[in-house]
Amino acid sequence: MPEEDLVELKFRLFDGSDVGPFHYSPTATVAMLKERILSEWPKDKKIVPRTVNDIKLINAGKILENGKTVAQCKAPFDDLPKSVITMHVVVQPSPTKARPEKKIEEEEAPQRSFCSCTIM
């Protein structure tokens, strides 16, 4: 693929630091971008994504879907001269399915009324 067809992207992390820039084919998917971000994630960060599903990419105010290609995501920038496109990275851990033991016991326990009336 010719060099001029490649799209140059960098990824802005939550603290303002950047990962990249990297060159991608317009046919690369958002899922591929997330895999690269995960592999290049700085080791000194306190917040670290565990999987690509923990990473959300935002471009032009929209959260990008994993199945979309770079070409589909960069549409608003077609009129700009060749430049680096910055995408924002948000780490949002997937919700865990296991709930804490204490809450389960409280929810499953039958509710008891502790009120009492005395008629004299």
N, C-alpha and C positions, 0 to 999 in steps of 0.2 A: 504494500500500500504506500503511495507517495506520501512524503513528509507533510505536504500542505493539506492533506485530508485529515490528519490527526488533530484532535482537540486537546488543548492544554488545560488541565484542571488542577486546582489546589483545593485543599479542604481545611476550613477554618474550624478549630476546636473551640470548646466552651470557654477556654481561658484566653482566647485571642491568638494562640500559637497556630502555626500552619503545618500540615502534612502535604508534601509535594512542593512544586508542581510536577505532574506526570503527564505523559502524552497517551491518549486513548484513541482507539478507533471509534468512529461514530456508531459502529454496531455493537460496542461493548455495552453490557447491561448494567443497571444500577447495582444488582447483586455482585457483579464482578468488582465494581468500584468499592463496595463495602468490604469485600474480601481483602482488597489491597489496603484499605484503611486499617483493617484489623491487624494485618501482618506488619504494617509500618507504624503502629500506634506507639507513641513515646513511652518508654519504660518508667519514667519518673512521674507519671500522672497518678493522682490519687483515684480518680474515676477511670476504670478500665472496662471496656465492653467485653463480655465473655464470648458472645457469638455475633454473627452478622445481624441477627434479628434484634440485637440490642442497639443497633446503630440506625438512626434516622438521618437521611440526607435531605437538606432543604435547598432549593434553588428557585429564585424568583418568587419566594414566599409560599412555595408549595412543597409538601412532603412527597418525595419521589418514590414511585412504586418499583419493587425489585425487578419486574419483568420489562420495564421500559428501557429503551436504548439511550445512549448519550445523545444521539441525533434527535430523538423525540423530546429530550429534556432541555436542550439548548435552544429551542425555537425562538425565544425572545431575543437572543443574541445574534441572530443571523445578520443583522444590519451593521454590527460592530466590526471594526477592523480586527485582524488577528490579535488576540490578547488572551491572557490567562483568565479563565472563568473560575470564580470562587464559589464553592458550595459549602454550606454550613453543616456541621456535624453535631447531632444531639445524641447523647447516650441515654437511652431509656430502657432499663432492664425489663425483660419480659416478666409479666406477673407470674408468681409461683402458684402452683395448683394446691400445694399442701398448706393447710392453715395451721396455726399454732394449736397445740393440744389443749391448752386451757380454754380457748374460745369454743372449741368443738364440744367440750364437756358442758360448758355453760349453755350453749345453744340446744343441746340434746336433752338436757335435764328438764323434767317437767316443771312447770312453774307452780309454785305453791303460794297460797295466800297466807299471810301471817296476821291478818286482821281477825279480831274476835269481838263478838258482841255479848254483853251480859245484860239480861233483863232482870230487874229487881222488882 
